Amino acid sequence: MSKEKVEILSTVLMTIGVLLLLAMAFELVTQYERLVVFLAVACFLLAGMVHSINKIKEKHENK
């Protein structure tokens, strides 16, 4: 995957995570608070994972 696509995907996942936390903070999802927190944290972790995998891939391609 190109570096630009990885950056876009990572940014989108981080934005979704922030929006989910904001939705919970403003009590827009009162019934599913734990699920929303889990999904937000999962988005943050996935964004970091995508970024890290791309760094590893670039490192091996430069060898």
C-alpha positions as CSV (number, residue, x, y, z in Angstrom):
1,M,0.0,0.0,0.0
2,S,1.4,3.4,-0.8
3,K,2.5,5.8,1.9
4,E,-0.3,8.2,1.1
5,K,-3.0,5.6,1.4
6,V,-1.6,4.4,4.7
7,E,-1.6,8.0,6.0
8,I,-5.2,8.5,4.9
9,L,-6.3,5.2,6.5
10,S,-4.6,6.0,9.7
11,T,-6.1,9.5,9.8
12,V,-9.6,8.1,9.1
13,L,-9.3,5.5,11.9
14,M,-8.1,8.2,14.4
15,T,-10.9,10.5,13.4
16,I,-13.5,7.8,13.9
17,G,-12.0,7.0,17.3
18,V,-12.2,10.7,18.3
19,L,-15.8,11.0,17.1
20,L,-16.8,7.9,19.0
21,L,-15.3,9.3,22.2
22,L,-17.0,12.6,21.6
23,A,-20.3,10.9,21.0
24,M,-19.9,9.1,24.3
25,A,-18.8,12.3,26.1
26,F,-22.0,14.1,24.9
27,E,-24.1,11.1,25.9
28,L,-25.3,10.5,22.4
29,V,-25.0,6.7,22.9
30,T,-26.3,6.1,26.4
31,Q,-27.1,2.4,26.0
32,Y,-23.8,1.3,24.5
33,E,-21.1,3.2,26.4
34,R,-18.7,0.4,26.9
35,L,-19.0,-0.7,23.3
36,V,-18.3,2.8,22.0
37,V,-15.2,3.1,24.2
38,F,-14.0,-0.3,23.0
39,L,-14.6,0.7,19.4
40,A,-12.8,4.0,19.9
41,V,-9.8,2.3,21.4
42,A,-9.8,-0.3,18.7
43,C,-9.7,2.4,16.1
44,F,-6.7,4.0,17.7
45,L,-4.9,0.7,17.9
46,L,-5.7,-0.2,14.3
47,A,-4.4,3.2,13.2
48,G,-1.2,2.7,15.0
49,M,-0.9,-0.9,13.7
50,V,-1.4,0.2,10.1
51,H,1.2,2.9,10.5
52,S,3.7,0.4,12.1
53,I,3.2,-2.3,9.5
54,N,3.9,0.3,6.8
55,K,7.1,1.3,8.5
56,I,8.3,-2.3,8.7
57,K,7.4,-2.9,5.1
58,E,9.3,0.2,4.0
59,K,12.3,-0.9,6.0
60,H,12.4,-4.2,4.3
61,E,11.9,-2.7,0.8
62,N,14.9,-0.4,1.3
63,K,17.3,-3.3,2.0
